[in-house]
Amino acid sequence: MKHEDAGSTLISIASGSISNGLGLAPKPEVGGAAWLDQAGATFVTLLRAGAMRGCIGSLEAVRPIGADVADNALGAAFRDPRFRR
C-alpha cells in the first residue's frame, strides 16, 4: 500500500469512530479509496499521558482496512478487558 496520507487518514478514521462511539460525531467514512477497500489487519493502540489505555487488533486481513481500523479503534476505546472504564 502506497498512499501519501495513509497515516493521517487512518488516524482520522480511528478518532472519528471513537467520537461516534461517544455520541459526539457521525460514523466516519471508512472506504472509497481503493487502498482503504483492500483487506487489511490492523492494531489500534490508545495512549493517555504516555501510558497505554487500550489496544485491540486483528491478526488476519479479513475485512477492508478502513473498516478494520474503525472497529479496532472502538474495541481499544471501549472493549479492552485489561482496562476498566
C-alpha positions, 0 to 999 in steps of 0.5 A: 500500500502506497498512499501519501496520507495513509497515516493521517487518514487512518488516524482520522478514521480511528478518532472519528469512530471513537467520537461516534462511539461517544455520541459526539460525531457521525460514523466516519467514512471508512472506504472509497479509496481503493487502498482503504477497500483492500483487506487489511489487519490492523492494531489500534493502540490508545495512549493517555499521558504516555501510558497505554489505555487500550489496544485491540487488533486483528491478526488476519486481513479479513475485512477492508482496512478502513473498516478494520481500523474503525472497529479496532479503534472502538474495541481499544476505546471501549472493549479492552478487558485489561482496562476498566472504564 
